[in-house]
């Protein structure tokens, strides 16, 4: 799957805190920042976590009380009606609406009711075979995050997606997943529909743990489009990812980092999101083409920056050119200094004043 330009996803996630007014403000901020898409999260808490499931360390640090993960997520659920409202508002504002399904009913809702054509699968579900298979069977594009994953786990996930995409009627099994993955049809489907996002699943992610070069490893190992889902503080790493060839960049953002909630602390505020996207676009423009040649904007500077062979003192007609009477000086509208050795020892066909350029016809 290839994008015309870097596809920037402003990850709202659960930073709406269950407040629709805040969710709408997040959409407005993403639009103003220049994002291509804003992404939310779709889940039913009862289908996502066990009642006694522990919270991650960063979730405990950001919580104002000791509520369970179940209770925390229950507060952050978006209703079906809220999804329709948010999607409609995105359409009005001209920004793509995306969401990550965290359970099978949520996936069905996004595809069958909201009719999304692209699904984002979280790093936590890269080993969730049933969810991966259900997503691929719908035939939609998938952006797959790969945090906490080994190459073998990613390959196994891709084998499930390949099996789902090609509509294999065989029994669902590890062996048949692998057979689909190794087939030319399966590989073609993956190349057409899947983007792999390198990711470090920590909030915020330490810079030393980002290992951005692993994005290259994903590209080389699987031959698919790659991108980067960022959880670091600041905007430096997403910009570096753009320079490294990311086709998709995803970044959490919030209206206010001091708001209560699990993800605000590791998110950008609106002005920072705008700065990141502007920098990504500048990097994208700067990458240009791999062809090395003079470009239009620098052509007029060629004569200004380069040098010509000139008389370093007055030269009489018939006098031999030597290192004592010629040198290289700007501008570069005369004989190139690359012909210096061709000129040395030849006799001047006419006289030259100091700083007068030599020409090919005269030497």
N, C-alpha and C positions, 0 to 999 in steps of 0.2 A: 504494500500500500504506500503510495507516494503522494505527498502533498505539494501543491504548487509553491508554497512557501512554508516556513516554520509555523506550525499550528500551535498557538499559545492557549493553553487551558488555564483559566483562573479558577482555582479549586476553592469553592465556597464550602464544600463539605457539610459539616454540621455547625459552621460558624454563624448560622442564622439563629442559633439558640432556641429554636422552636418558635421564633417570632416572625410572622410573615412580613411585617413592615421592615424588619431588619433584612430579610431575604431579598425584598425588592430593592433596598438600598445597595445590597451587594451586587445585584444585577446592574444597577445604574453605574456603580463604581467600576465594574468590569468593562462595561461599554466605554466609559470615559477613558479608561486606561488603554483601550485599544486591543483587548483580548479577542480572540476568535470565538471562544466558547467559555461558558461558565458551567461548572460541574457541581452537582449536589450528590447526596447519597440516599439511596432508596432501600429501606429495610423495615421488616417487622421484628421488633425486638425479641418476641417470643420465638421466632424462627432463626434468630441470629446467635443468641448467647443463652447459656444455661443460667438459671437464677443465681447460682453461686459462683459464676465465672469471675475470676479476679481481674482487676484493672491493671494496665501497664503502669510502670513507675511514673511516666510523664503525666498520665491521667490522674494519678493520685496527687501529684504535685500541683496540678492546676485546679483540682476540685476544691470547692469551698467547704465541703463537708465530706463525710466518710460514706457517702452513698455507694451502693454497689454499681458495677458496670451495667447491670440490667436496668437499674433505676435511672442511671445517667442517660443511657441510650433511649429509654422510653420517653424521656423529656424531649429528646432531639428528633423523634420520628416526624416525618412529614406525612400528612394525610394524602389520600389520592386526590382530593379536591385541591389541595395545596399544589400538588404537582401540575395539575392542569392549569392552574392560575399562573404558576411560575413559567411554565412553558409558553403560555400565551403572551406573557409579558416579555419574554425573551424574543419571541417572534416580532412583536411590536418594536422592540429596540434594535433588531437586526443582529442579534448575537445567537450563536448555537447553544441549545440547551442539551446538556449531557448529565447523566447520572450513573452512579455505580450501584448495581444490584448486589445485595449481600445474601440473598436467599432466592430459591426458585420461584416462589410466588411474586416476589418483587421483579425478577427478571421478566416473567410473563407479563406483568403489568406494564413495564417499560416498553416491551415490544408489541404486545397485542392491544393495549389501550392508548399509550402515548405514541406508538408507531415510530420509536427511535430507530434510526438506521445504523447507529454506532453505539457500542457498549464499551464501557471502561470496566475492566476486571481488576480488583485490588490485589496487591501482593499476597495478602492473607488467604486468597482463594486460588492461588496457583496450584495447590494440591487438591482442590475441591473438584474432583473429576466430574461428578454429576452436574455441577453448575457450568463448568467449562463445556461439557457436551451439549447441554441444553442451549447454551449461547450460540455455539457453532451450528447446531441444527437449524437455527433460525436463518442462517446464511448471512448474518450481518457482519459488518466490520467490527473488529475487536482491538482495543488498546489494552495491552496486558502489562501490568507492572510486575517487576521481578525482584522486589526486595526480599531479603532473607533466603534467596534461592541459590542453588548450585546449578551448573550447566545441565546436569543430568535431570534435575527436577523441571527445568525449563523445557528441555527436550520432551520429557514425558507429557507436560501440559500441552505442548504443540502437537504431540501425537494424538491426544484426545481431540483437539480442535480440528486436525486434519481429518480424522475419522468422522466427526460431525459434519464438516463442510462437504465432503464428497458423497454424503448420503449413502454410505456403505450399509448394505442390508445384512451384513454378517453380524454374528453375535458380538455384543460389546465385551471385549476382553483386552488385556494388556497386549497380547500377541497381535490382535487385529488392529489395535491402535498403532502399534509400531509398523505394521504392514501398510497402513494408510499413510503414515508419516513418510515412509520410504518411497512411496509411489510418486510418479511424476505429477499425477493429478492432485495428490495431496499437497505436494510442495508448491504447485502453481496456485492452489487456493490460499495457502498461507502467505505467499508473496503478494497476492492480490488484496488480502483482507486483514492482515495482522501487523500491528506495530508493537515492538517490544520496548518497554521503558525501563532503563536502568534506574535503580532506586535504592536508597538506604533507609530501612524502616526504623527510624528513631526520630524523636521530635523534641528539640531540634537535633539534626544529625551533625555529629562532629565533622569538621572539615577533613580530618585525617582518615575518616572512615568512608568518605565519598567514593574514592577509587573511580574517578570519572573515565579512566582508560578502559574500564570494563565495558563501557558502551561500545568501544571498538571491538572488544572480544565478542559481544553479542552479535554485532553486524557480521563479523567474519565467521563465527560459528554457525549461524543459522541463515545467513543470506537474506535477512529481512530488514525492513525499515526499522530504525531505532530512534529512541528519544530519551528523555530524562524527566523523572518526577522528583522534584526537589523538596527536601525537608530541612535544609540548612538555614541559618540566619543570613539575612541580607540577599543580595542579588548577584554576587560574583560568580557563583557556580553555575546558575542557569545561563549566564552570558558565556561562560567557558564552554558549556554544553553546546550552545549555538555555534561557537567557533569549531567545535569538534564534529559537527555534522548532524546534530539532533534534528529530526524532522518534526518532533512533537516536544513541547516543553510544558510541564504542568507545575504550578506553584500555588500553595495555599495562601489565601489572603483573608483579611478581616477588616471590618470597619474600625476596630480599636483593639490593640493587642492586650489591653488591660481588662477586657471583658471576661467574665467567668466562662469556663468551658474548656474542653480537653485540647483543642487545636489552636486557640488564639495566639498563644505565646510563640509558636513556631511559624506564624503567618506574617505576610507583608501587610502593611496598611496601604490604602488606596494610592497615595502619592508614590510610594515605593514600587507598587505594582506597575504604575505608569512608567517610572524610570526604568524598571527592568525590561518592559516591553519595548520601549524606545531604544534601549541599548541592544536588545536582541535584533531588532530591525536594522540597526546600524551595522552590527556584525554580519547579518545576513547580506546586506548590500555590499559590505566589504569583502565577503568571500568571493563573490563574482565568479569568474571562470578560471580554470586551471591553465589556460593558455597565456604564456608570457609574451607580451608584445606591448608597444607603446599604445596608450589609450588616448582618446581624443582630448581629454582635459590637460594632458601633459605635453602634447605635441608642440604647442606654441612656446614651451619653455626649453625646447631642445637647444636652440641656438643660444639662449641666454645662459644655460647651465654648462654647456660644453665649450671646448676651446678649439682654436685654430692655430696653425703655425704662422708666426708673425716675425718680423724683423725686430730683434732686441736692441739694435742700434742701426744707424744708417748703413746701407749696403750699396756699394758701387756696382755698376754694370760690369759683368765679367768676373767679379769677385766670387770665390767659392763659398757655398753655404757651409757653415760649421756650427759646432755647439757654442761658439763665441758670438755668433751674430743672428741666430734664430732661437726662438723659444715658443712655448705654448701659453696662449692667453685667451681669455674670453673676449668677444663672443665666438660662437662656433659656426660662423657663416663662411669660413674659408676652408683651406685645406686641412683635413683631419690630422692631428698629431700622430695617428697610426702610420702616416707616410713619412714620418721624421727620418727614418733610416734610408728611405729612397731618395730623399733630398740632399742629405749630407754628402758633400764632395762635388755636387753639381755646381755649375757656374750660373750666376744670375744673368738672365736675359735682359734685364733692365735694372735701374736703380730703385731702392726701397727706402722709405722714411721709417723712422722708429714706430713700431706698433702697426705697420702696414701689413695686411694679410698676404700670404703667398697663395697662389692659385695653381691648380693642376695644369692649366694650359701654359703657364709661364715657367714651370720648372720641369 
